[in-house]
Amino acid sequence: MNRDSPVSHADRRVEVLLVDADADVLLRLATRFRRAGLHPILATSALEALDRMADHPSCRRILTEFTLPGLCGEAWMDLLRTRCEGWSVVVVSARDADPGHFVLSPKPLDVENLIQHFRRVPVRTVAEVRRRAAS
């Protein structure tokens, strides 16, 4: 396999960072994603999500609430835009929100559709992610 090509999903687990202030919702989503063969990484705040991003550099998929405790939605979207260029980011909101160039998913969530969306995103190795970041 070419070193610069995406790793197939069969060769590497598909990580998705799930960010929601409601721990019960987060656990239900994680269970559904895990049953579908995805690897959920959980965070209950924007700051915790940033820590998880640092801990999992190969993760390039995020499902997040628009508004999180301690950070307004616009500030969170600005932060994601600067940190997550080229990532697959799906923003969940019960109200009319402007997620910028991210995908907006209204409530109630269509979890099966979200799982399919994240499966279509190419999986990259940690080495490739670091190589691209350094260039």
N, C-alpha and C positions, 0 to 999 in steps of 0.2 A: 504494500500500500504506500502511496506517495506520502511523505512526511507532512506535506502542507494540506492534504485533503482531510475532510472531516472523518472522524472515527465513526464507524457504524454504531447504531444503538445497541446492537447485539454485543459489541466489544466493550462498551462503556455504559455505566449507569447514567440515566438522564436525571440531572439534579434540577430542582425547581425551588427557589426561595419563596416561601409562603409567608406573607406579612399581614397580620390582623391583630387588632387589640383584644378581640374576644377569643380567649383561650379555647372555649368550647367549639367555636366555629373553626378555629385553626386545627384542632385535633380531628374534627370530622373531615375537613378537607384533606389533611395528611393521610388519613385512613383511606379515603377514596383514591388519592394519587398513588399511594403505596400498592393498593390492590391492582391498580392499572399498570404496575411495573415501574413507576417513576420513583425517584428518591427525593422526598420532601425535606427541606431544611426550614426550620421554623424560627420566626421572630415575632414578638408582640409589640415592637416599637420601631421607629425609624433608626434610632441609635443601635438597637440590637441587630437590625437588618444590616447596617453598615459593618458591624463586627462579623456577622455571618458571611458577608461578601468577602471580607479579608481572609476568613478561615477557609473559604471554598472558592479559590480563584478560577476554577474551571466552570463554575456555575454561571450561566449566562441567560437564565430565565427567572423572571420574577412575577408573582401574582401578589398584588398589594392593594390595600385600601387606599383611597385617595387621601383621607384625613386620618392621622394617627395621633395619639396622645403626645403633647409637647411640641407638635409641629403642624402648621397649617398645610393644607393640601398643595397650595401653590409652591411653598418652600420645599416640600418633599419632592414635587415634580421637578423643580429646578435642580435639586441635589441629584436626583436620578439621571437627569439629562447630562450633567457633568460627569457622573461616575459610570454611567451604563450605556455609553454610545455603542450602537451595534448589538445591544442585547434585545431579547424578546421580553418586553415589559407589558403586562396586562394590568390595568388599573380598574378597581372595582369601586363603584359609587352608587348610592341610592338616589342621589340628586344629580342635577345637570352639572357636570364637571368638565373642565378643559384640561385633559391630560397631555396636551401638546401632540407630539408625534407618537405617543404610546397608544396602544389599543385600549379602548374604554369598554368595559363589560358591565352592563347595568345589573342591578339586583332584580329579581332573584337570579343567582348564577346558574348557568348551564355547565355543570361540572364536566360532563362528558365532552362537550365541545372544547372546553379549556384544555383538557387532557390531550385531545387530538391536536390542538394548536401547539402545545409545547413539545409533543412528539415530533412535529415537522421541523423543528429548529435543529440545525446540524449540531452534533456534539463535537467539541474540540478537546484536545488533550491539554493538560496544564502547561506543558512545554510550549505548545503552539500559542497559547494565550500569552505567556510571558514573552515569547519571541515577537509577537505582534505588538505588544505593549512597548517593547524596547525599541522598535523601529520607528 
